[in-house]
């Protein structure tokens, strides 16, 4: 296998060489220079005219979509919150629109979670149908990654997490398609691994995207996530750190595979899987139908004692799938590059948001406080 070797019973993988020419960056910058300069407010109104996404912001009390005047207030509110300008500064800069109109009439009654989900789905679906995004991908692969925001609001789930460094903050877990569209995001508890939230995003986004393969970094996987994503019909493909120390498993005896024997760390007893397979299927169905939250049940399964049969069966299924994935990963440079490109897209989106938030810390804290109080943000 090119770029892969085994030394003293340990795997070694060579770093992937860059396959994008240096001239591409200069060409990309020259293309950006050709784009016309436009006011962000005009762009937002133009997108609304294309997509009618604003019609999804149904008033929670009157059950009416916004009229023309209310649409102007809605756009100002979205601008204020989306760019972290804040409602007060936006009111000062927008004649005819008051803080009260944005805060009480719009933010409180129209920007609730379900409306935000539906509006974002309209945007993602419109983007998916355009010709240009197809050059980036076909919308069947995605990646997810956590973005840690350093803040001081004590009401948030803000405990320190070694994965994201020291200091208190909130973590936004973001899902990005191969077409560079963010189709799901949520503020998560930093005490839990990112992995328990992977299935939430894959199942419960409201877009037309049909995700088949999903990428995460090392924090985004556990053996049980491998097992459950397989049952639910997704190809789970994380980028594994310290791959040389990863455990490979076999159903038969390791001695029966002499060429791999030094790499095999355990044998799977499939009796537990057979005895609990129906329960695993029932669990997967409940998660798909939304009867139970995937992140909640995965967190519980991960904390159960070894003797819990369902958790054990799912863990063993995951070890089988993880072993198959690692062997595919080692034998296919194309797969390794696909995972690398997919994660780079998500990391690029997170970096843009991180830079913007870092310049607007105070308003960022206010927005995150609102998000964490109401549930997942999309």
Secondary structure, DSSP 8 states (H G I E B T S, - for coil): -TTEEEETTEEEE------S-THHHHHHHHHHHHS----HHHHHHHHHHHH-GGGG---TTT-----HHHHHHHHHHHHHHHTT--HHHHHHHSTT--HHIIIIIIITTT--HHHHHHHHHHHHHHHHHSSGGGGT--SSEEEEEEEEEE---TTS----BGGGBSS-EEEEEEEEETTS-EEEEEEE-TTS-GGGGHHHHHHH--SS----EEE--GGG--HHHHHHHHHHT-EE----TTGGG--EEESS-GGG-TTTGGGEEEE--THHHHHHHHHHHHHHHHHHHTSS-HHHHHHHHHHS-TT-HHHHHHHHHHHHHHHHHHHHHHH-HHHHHHHHHHHHHHHHHHHHHHHHHHTSHHHHHHHHHHHHHHS---
